[in-house]
Amino acid sequence: MANFTQTFKNIFKIEDLRYKILYTLGILVVIRVGAHITIPGIDVVALESAAASTSDNTLFGLFDMFVGGAFSNAAIFALGIMPYITTSIIFQLAGIVIPEIAKMQKEGQEGRRKINQWTRVGTVFISALNAWGMTIKFANQTAPNGMPVVPHSGVIFFVSTIFILTAGVIFMMWLGEQITERGIGNGISLIIMIGIIARLPASLWQEWTLVTSGSRHWIIEIIVLAILFAIIAGVVLITQGARRIPVQYARRQVGNKTYGGTTQYIPLRVNTAGVMPIIFAQALIFIPNTILSFFPDSPTLIYIAQLFSQESFFYATVYGLMIILFTFFYTAIVFNPQEISDNMKKQGGFVPGIRPGKPTAEYIERILTLITLPGSIFLAVVAILPTFMMNLFSVTSSFASFFGGTSLLIIVGVALDTLQKIESHLMMRHYDGFMKSGKIKGRTGIGGM
């Protein structure tokens, strides 16, 4: 504890680090304020009534989680940073099938600069499209008593709302880039994380109310919190877990200098895919309930929605299998063993006991498959844990989301990445970090992007 306190003091002794942290916090405050500024033309009373009657077990509930409640508030930041994330993923996947983009991805800094510029332009188009759909939803939304959320949904409302929502995404994208350049941590990831954490105080207050009102015994609450800390520890362990493959570089004599002859390691993460498999699986498994929200009187859709409710064993089974499949799929996209093998061969590197070229690629792929299987099963278990906590301990749905799934993985991944950057600043100034060994390792963004 004393070491942690001293480390915290050391952070504010370093002027540059202090500025970066305060700058980041200031931008995050601006983002949270924007998540509560309602779009002009919205009836706030009717909106609150309509939001209270909406289920979280839909695509809209999933989207609202990522934007920190800005969607349910019909705020100017209602689209959040998700259009930028969507565009980034599109370009990442496009590199597999479009040779021009794949070439730019390998061109280093100049290639990344071009892709980033294209991503910004693509974000504007996707934001405008999403804003148009969201504007239609707001215009057609009504409270349970029949009161419309938008009393006057004319052309002016449509045009102004699309413009405001699109501008909100562009502004948030710029703020995220400012955090990355002048603050601490990955800006885009921090924006998503702060939106998720914003739900935590209200969730904790609900739990406290249950205990003080006698609805839940305090011993049960202690058990629930102990399980939460154990799950967080497990997620940190798997997030940090990696299999290191040794790579030996041949010794070369150039004049009077000797190059190579060293041993380096290729770290293969247990969870290479990050949080993306859960996001993909959630987007698909929430479709039945989302469709039901538009056709609430259809008996067939009601039966299907019951199968995909969070209390259903069928839901848990299908959800888990989808995550396992998506984990292997996304890992194959973001990690190419053949490319790693070719780069090693060009640089004169080889895995001891394995021939360079195709045998090395097959060796790396075999190890990656072996460690991805337990990683995918772990992801599936973590994703189902919120459902388990709701059914077994009657934990509220908002608080249960922090026991696993997308919320917990994003929070842990981004927190580790930010801590790693703070550690680097401290170690450069010869201060001890939060861990004296300085071994904290984080990811560079959501899903390892």
Phi and psi in degrees as a GROMACS rama.xvg file:
@    title "Ramachandran Plot"
@    xaxis  label "Phi"
@    yaxis  label "Psi"
@TYPE xy
-63.1476  -39.1538  ALA-2
-64.2762  -39.5942  ASN-3
-64.5577  -43.6048  PHE-4
-62.636  -43.0919  THR-5
-65.0426  -39.3301  GLN-6
-62.9672  -41.6368  THR-7
-62.1949  -39.8252  PHE-8
-66.664  -38.0422  LYS-9
-63.5763  -32.4288  ASN-10
-57.5364  -42.9815  ILE-11
-86.4528  -3.5398  PHE-12
-78.8034  -25.9498  LYS-13
-89.751  112.698  ILE-14
-60.5733  -44.8873  GLU-15
-63.1705  -44.383  ASP-16
-67.5454  -39.8957  LEU-17
-60.775  -42.8428  ARG-18
-63.2809  -43.7288  TYR-19
-61.5671  -43.2245  LYS-20
-68.191  -45.9375  ILE-21
-65.5728  -36.6953  LEU-22
-63.5517  -43.7384  TYR-23
-63.3847  -45.5333  THR-24
-62.221  -38.378  LEU-25
-62.7089  -42.6165  GLY-26
-66.6609  -39.9884  ILE-27
-64.4864  -34.0426  LEU-28
-64.1985  -43.1193  VAL-29
-58.9483  -41.6125  VAL-30
-65.502  -41.0055  ILE-31
-69.3723  -33.7389  ARG-32
-64.7507  -43.2422  VAL-33
-63.3444  -24.9552  GLY-34
-73.8433  -5.85683  ALA-35
-120.23  6.96942  HIS-36
-93.927  109.867  ILE-37
-74.1659  145.575  THR-38
-63.7947  137.735  ILE-39
-58.1504  140.836  PRO-40
97.0015  -2.82661  GLY-41
-96.7699  134.036  ILE-42
-82.2617  108.339  ASP-43
-63.3407  -39.7195  VAL-44
-63.4837  -46.9312  VAL-45
-66.1382  -35.8333  ALA-46
-63.5941  -45.4501  LEU-47
-63.0756  -39.0478  GLU-48
-67.0341  -40.8487  SER-49
-68.8847  -39.1619  ALA-50
-66.2386  -34.5286  ALA-51
-67.5598  -25.3639  ALA-52
-96.2044  5.72325  SER-53
-96.5124  135.612  THR-54
-77.9122  144.764  SER-55
-79.5758  -13.8378  ASP-56
-86.6527  45.675  ASN-57
-136.006  172.954  THR-58
-62.4316  -31.8866  LEU-59
-68.2716  -37.6039  PHE-60
-66.5096  -39.3489  GLY-61
-63.4939  -44.0548  LEU-62
-64.873  -40.9656  PHE-63
-63.4227  -31.2846  ASP-64
-64.7681  -41.9794  MET-65
-68.4737  -30.3517  PHE-66
-98.8241  12.8816  VAL-67
66.0019  34.7995  GLY-68
83.5886  1.20291  GLY-69
-66.4254  -30.05  ALA-70
-68.3667  -48.1367  PHE-71
-66.2717  -23.5168  SER-72
-85.5201  -5.79985  ASN-73
50.7102  47.5407  ALA-74
-86.903  169.361  ALA-75
-66.7323  -20.304  ILE-76
-103.178  29.1616  PHE-77
-61.9136  -29.411  ALA-78
-80.8968  -13.5494  LEU-79
59.9287  -146.417  GLY-80
-105.517  7.45432  ILE-81
-63.2034  -36.7165  MET-82
-59.1479  -34.7638  PRO-83
-67.762  -42.3099  TYR-84
-62.3613  -43.7523  ILE-85
-60.1498  -45.5822  THR-86
-64.2238  -39.9475  THR-87
-61.4843  -42.5259  SER-88
-65.5648  -39.1646  ILE-89
-59.9724  -45.4474  ILE-90
-69.1476  -33.1692  PHE-91
-64.5712  -43.847  GLN-92
-72.5121  -32.2368  LEU-93
-65.5263  -26.3443  ALA-94
-62.4269  -17.3279  GLY-95
-80.2881  -34.9589  ILE-96
-109.756  -15.895  VAL-97
-111.423  110.574  ILE-98
-59.2966  -36.2058  PRO-99
-62.2175  -42.7802  GLU-100
-70.3756  -38.7234  ILE-101
-60.8639  -37.5426  ALA-102
-66.1635  -41.9751  LYS-103
-64.7771  -34.8878  MET-104
-64.2055  -21.8398  GLN-105
-99.9286  2.25219  LYS-106
-88.4889  7.01079  GLU-107
78.2019  -142.137  GLY-108
-61.4825  -42.4371  GLN-109
-65.137  -41.024  GLU-110
-64.877  -42.4631  GLY-111
-63.9584  -35.9951  ARG-112
-63.287  -42.1172  ARG-113
-64.9516  -44.4598  LYS-114
-63.9354  -40.2411  ILE-115
-61.2503  -39.7708  ASN-116
-66.3525  -43.1503  GLN-117
-63.5063  -36.7128  TRP-118
-64.2859  -40.0642  THR-119
-63.4928  -43.8452  ARG-120
-64.4576  -44.2263  VAL-121
-62.4241  -33.4987  GLY-122
-62.827  -37.7521  THR-123
-62.3952  -45.6681  VAL-124
-66.6035  -45.0191  PHE-125
-66.622  -37.1782  ILE-126
-63.0711  -43.5762  SER-127
-63.0585  -39.6255  ALA-128
-66.0475  -45.6557  LEU-129
-63.7708  -39.4441  ASN-130
-63.6768  -38.529  ALA-131
-61.7713  -47.2044  TRP-132
-63.3957  -39.8267  GLY-133
-68.0592  -36.4374  MET-134
-64.0561  -39.8601  THR-135
-62.6619  -41.293  ILE-136
-63.2924  -45.6096  LYS-137
-61.2142  -41.1401  PHE-138
-66.5742  -31.1105  ALA-139
-95.3734  -3.43914  ASN-140
-80.7219  139.034  GLN-141
-132.694  154.117  THR-142
-76.8665  164.055  ALA-143
-56.4383  -26.7686  PRO-144
-86.8599  7.22068  ASN-145
90.2288  -3.49241  GLY-146
-72.5554  127.974  MET-147
-71.8251  143.167  PRO-148
-69.7853  -33.7776  VAL-149
-113.666  101.871  VAL-150
-61.8645  -36.2889  PRO-151
-129.035  88.3947  HIS-152
-95.3098  68.6792  SER-153
-95.2441  -168.029  GLY-154
-62.7355  -40.1223  VAL-155
-61.0064  -42.1533  ILE-156
-63.09  -43.9008  PHE-157
-62.7702  -49.3731  PHE-158
-65.4543  -46.9392  VAL-159
-66.1406  -38.8052  SER-160
-68.2881  -42.5041  THR-161
-61.1717  -42.6489  ILE-162
-64.7281  -44.3189  PHE-163
-65.0472  -45.8551  ILE-164
-65.6095  -41.2411  LEU-165
-65.4539  -43.4505  THR-166
-62.9286  -35.1793  ALA-167
-62.9843  -40.4085  GLY-168
-64.9874  -45.5644  VAL-169
-61.867  -40.9029  ILE-170
-64.9933  -42.7561  PHE-171
-65.9718  -37.7953  MET-172
-61.2479  -42.2914  MET-173
-65.2689  -41.7547  TRP-174
-62.5654  -40.5289  LEU-175
-62.0487  -41.2391  GLY-176
-66.3675  -34.7731  GLU-177
-65.7818  -38.0583  GLN-178
-63.3055  -44.2761  ILE-179
-62.8253  -40.3085  THR-180
-81.859  -41.577  GLU-181
-116.316  -11.9555  ARG-182
-103.982  -147.913  GLY-183
-125.93  130.54  ILE-184
92.9622  179.358  GLY-185
-84.5413  117.056  ASN-186
-60.7204  -46.297  GLY-187
-62.1754  -44.005  ILE-188
-65.0841  -40.2412  SER-189
-64.9783  -36.2823  LEU-190
-62.9681  -42.6978  ILE-191
-66.9783  -42.5809  ILE-192
-63.1108  -42.5516  MET-193
-66.972  -29.8847  ILE-194
-66.7422  -37.2906  GLY-195
-71.9468  -45.0147  ILE-196
-64.6885  -26.0914  ILE-197
-59.2111  -23.3182  ALA-198
-81.3569  -15.277  ARG-199
-65.5279  -47.0198  LEU-200
-56.0865  -44.6268  PRO-201
-64.5539  -36.9759  ALA-202
-66.564  -42.7488  SER-203
-64.785  -36.6642  LEU-204
-65.3275  -37.7256  TRP-205
-62.5241  -42.0664  GLN-206
-63.9033  -42.6243  GLU-207
-62.1665  -39.3439  TRP-208
-64.4769  -39.372  THR-209
-62.7248  -39.5553  LEU-210
-71.2906  -46.804  VAL-211
-68.5991  -27.5662  THR-212
-83.448  -7.47805  SER-213
87.9161  2.95352  GLY-214
-71.1413  -22.4142  SER-215
-140.466  135.6  ARG-216
-71.3781  145.418  HIS-217
-65.7552  -26.5241  TRP-218
-66.7177  -41.6541  ILE-219
-60.2747  -40.2424  ILE-220
-65.3905  -38.0956  GLU-221
-64.0398  -41.7004  ILE-222
-61.8933  -42.4626  ILE-223
-60.9777  -45.3871  VAL-224
-66.5257  -36.6069  LEU-225
-64.1113  -40.662  ALA-226
-62.9268  -39.6829  ILE-227
-59.7928  -46.8876  LEU-228
-66.1503  -36.3303  PHE-229
-66.0012  -40.032  ALA-230
-65.2708  -42.1913  ILE-231
-60.98  -43.0499  ILE-232
-61.1727  -41.2535  ALA-233
-65.105  -40.1801  GLY-234
-65.1722  -41.281  VAL-235
-61.8477  -42.6708  VAL-236
-61.3024  -47.2528  LEU-237
-69.9856  -37.7964  ILE-238
-62.5034  -37.9814  THR-239
-83.3583  -20.3631  GLN-240
-64.693  136.02  GLY-241
-153.999  149.728  ALA-242
-102.148  120.935  ARG-243
-94.1092  123.584  ARG-244
-99.5971  120.377  ILE-245
-71.4037  138.545  PRO-246
-126.197  120.216  VAL-247
-98.319  132.746  GLN-248
-105.969  131.585  TYR-249
-65.1815  146.311  ALA-250
-80.8697  130.959  ARG-251
-125.238  136.968  ARG-252
-105.058  115.787  GLN-253
-121.432  101.48  VAL-254
67.6624  -127.09  GLY-255
-93.8451  2.95171  ASN-256
-108.811  146.945  LYS-257
-113  128.569  THR-258
-115.964  151.476  TYR-259
79.6806  -157.303  GLY-260
78.3518  8.27516  GLY-261
-104.575  164.644  THR-262
-116.025  123.286  THR-263
-117.98  178.006  GLN-264
-133.641  142.111  TYR-265
-98.3026  111.678  ILE-266
-82.6223  115.216  PRO-267
-98.1677  110.349  LEU-268
-71.4312  144.173  ARG-269
-64.2459  -35.8971  VAL-270
-115.622  69.4086  ASN-271
-65.0964  -34.9687  THR-272
-76.2576  -13.4573  ALA-273
67.2082  -137.191  GLY-274
-94.9618  -5.24333  VAL-275
-60.805  -40.2859  MET-276
-57.8635  -38.6097  PRO-277
-68.4152  -39.1739  ILE-278
-63.6231  -44.9134  ILE-279
-61.3528  -46.5589  PHE-280
-65.273  -41.1846  ALA-281
-62.7225  -41.8921  GLN-282
-59.9127  -34.9431  ALA-283
-81.7972  -41.117  LEU-284
-76.3867  -17.2363  ILE-285
-86.3563  -5.57051  PHE-286
-60.2901  -45.8189  ILE-287
-56.6082  -46.4223  PRO-288
-68.8118  -30.4276  ASN-289
-66.7491  -43.2169  THR-290
-64.7854  -38.7447  ILE-291
-60.9022  -33.3501  LEU-292
-63.6301  -21.8887  SER-293
-92.32  -24.6743  PHE-294
-129.751  71.0095  PHE-295
-70.7316  -11.7394  PRO-296
-102.034  5.31178  ASP-297
-84.7556  117.268  SER-298
-60.7311  -38.4899  PRO-299
-64.5834  -45.7505  THR-300
-67.9962  -33.335  LEU-301
-63.977  -41.1474  ILE-302
-64.7151  -43.165  TYR-303
-64.6336  -40.2351  ILE-304
-64.305  -34.4801  ALA-305
-65.5419  -36.5368  GLN-306
-63.2737  -33.9901  LEU-307
-99.7921  16.6224  PHE-308
-76.1849  156.43  SER-309
-67.8181  -13.9022  GLN-310
-87.5113  -5.65794  GLU-311
-87.6864  137.675  SER-312
-66.6291  -33.9669  PHE-313
-61.3501  -41.9878  PHE-314
-59.3455  -48.0679  TYR-315
-63.186  -40.7657  ALA-316
-66.5564  -50.0563  THR-317
-64.3029  -42.3946  VAL-318
-59.7701  -46.4381  TYR-319
-63.6608  -43.9922  GLY-320
-64.5157  -38.5303  LEU-321
-63.0281  -40.2978  MET-322
-64.9485  -41.9925  ILE-323
-61.0659  -44.967  ILE-324
-65.0935  -44.6013  LEU-325
-66.355  -29.4266  PHE-326
-64.0562  -46.8022  THR-327
-65.4501  -39.3855  PHE-328
-63.5975  -49.3682  PHE-329
-71.678  -33.7178  TYR-330
-62.5424  -40.208  THR-331
-64.438  -27.4877  ALA-332
-77.7906  -45.193  ILE-333
-86.4579  -14.1636  VAL-334
-131.331  118.187  PHE-335
-112.484  101.996  ASN-336
-59.7788  -35.6155  PRO-337
-64.5742  -40.4307  GLN-338
-65.4923  -41.5251  GLU-339
-61.7416  -43.655  ILE-340
-63.1281  -42.1891  SER-341
-64.3217  -42.0234  ASP-342
-64.2662  -39.375  ASN-343
-62.3006  -43.0446  MET-344
-64.7285  -39.6228  LYS-345
-64.5588  -32.7525  LYS-346
-92.9353  5.14647  GLN-347
77.3303  24.2538  GLY-348
-101.787  154.375  GLY-349
-155.088  152.134  PHE-350
-83.615  124.968  VAL-351
-53.0092  127.058  PRO-352
86.3983  -2.26029  GLY-353
-122.484  132.689  ILE-354
-69.9601  143.416  ARG-355
-64.5486  162.316  PRO-356
91.4089  -135.923  GLY-357
-61.4764  -42.0745  LYS-358
-58.232  -36.6718  PRO-359
-67.0698  -42.638  THR-360
-61.7055  -41.3199  ALA-361
-66.9132  -36.9515  GLU-362
-64.6107  -45.9546  TYR-363
-64.0444  -41.3393  ILE-364
-65.3155  -37.6748  GLU-365
-65.0823  -44.2817  ARG-366
-64.9787  -41.3755  ILE-367
-61.3439  -39.3982  LEU-368
-65.784  -40.6872  THR-369
-65.3568  -37.7372  LEU-370
-87.4456  -20.433  ILE-371
-73.3016  -31.8148  THR-372
-59.9071  -55.7649  LEU-373
-63.5626  -32.5907  PRO-374
-63.4779  -40.458  GLY-375
-68.7345  -38.8954  SER-376
-64.4898  -40.1672  ILE-377
-62.0702  -43.6153  PHE-378
-59.6488  -41.929  LEU-379
-63.1805  -41.9513  ALA-380
-64.6971  -45.0871  VAL-381
-61.7372  -38.0541  VAL-382
-67.5229  -32.7014  ALA-383
-85.7217  -18.032  ILE-384
-54.6287  -41.7288  LEU-385
-56.628  -40.2258  PRO-386
-63.1036  -41.6909  THR-387
-60.7277  -43.184  PHE-388
-68.3112  -36.5611  MET-389
-67.387  -40.5462  MET-390
-76.727  -37.4412  ASN-391
-87.3787  -42.5881  LEU-392
-111.146  4.19945  PHE-393
55.6841  37.3241  SER-394
-71.2392  140.943  VAL-395
-61.6913  150.651  THR-396
-62.1714  -36.6634  SER-397
-67.4821  -40.5217  SER-398
-75.7088  -32.5755  PHE-399
-63.409  -27.5774  ALA-400
-63.7624  -20.6834  SER-401
-85.538  -1.46104  PHE-402
-88.8239  0.464825  PHE-403
166.265  -162.618  GLY-404
68.1092  -157.927  GLY-405
-61.8591  -43.191  THR-406
-56.7106  -54.1458  SER-407
-65.712  -41.7264  LEU-408
-65.0694  -39.7483  LEU-409
-66.929  -45.7243  ILE-410
-60.4139  -47.4967  ILE-411
-65.2183  -46.6955  VAL-412
-61.8419  -46.208  GLY-413
-69.9399  -39.6252  VAL-414
-62.1893  -42.0103  ALA-415
-64.9739  -40.13  LEU-416
-64.0987  -43.262  ASP-417
-67.2111  -41.4261  THR-418
-62.008  -37.638  LEU-419
-63.0816  -38.8181  GLN-420
-69.882  -37.7523  LYS-421
-64.9292  -41.4247  ILE-422
-57.2934  -41.4642  GLU-423
-62.2248  -42.395  SER-424
-63.9729  -40.9388  HIS-425
-67.0351  -42.6872  LEU-426
-66.7733  -34.0157  MET-427
-65.5066  -28.2077  MET-428
-96.7619  13.3033  ARG-429
65.7864  32.005  HIS-430
-103.315  152.097  TYR-431
-73.0673  144.21  ASP-432
-87.9285  -165.062  GLY-433
-65.4886  -25.6997  PHE-434
-123.431  126.167  MET-435
-59.7075  -27.9186  LYS-436
-75.5526  -16.073  SER-437
62.1226  36.293  GLY-438
-102.857  9.89057  LYS-439
-67.104  130.498  ILE-440
-128.655  131.399  LYS-441
-120.726  -179.235  GLY-442
-100.472  161.225  ARG-443
-85.3565  -9.10284  THR-444
178.066  -173.718  GLY-445
-65.1851  127.335  ILE-446
66.3489  22.0349  GLY-447
75.9977  12.7201  GLY-448
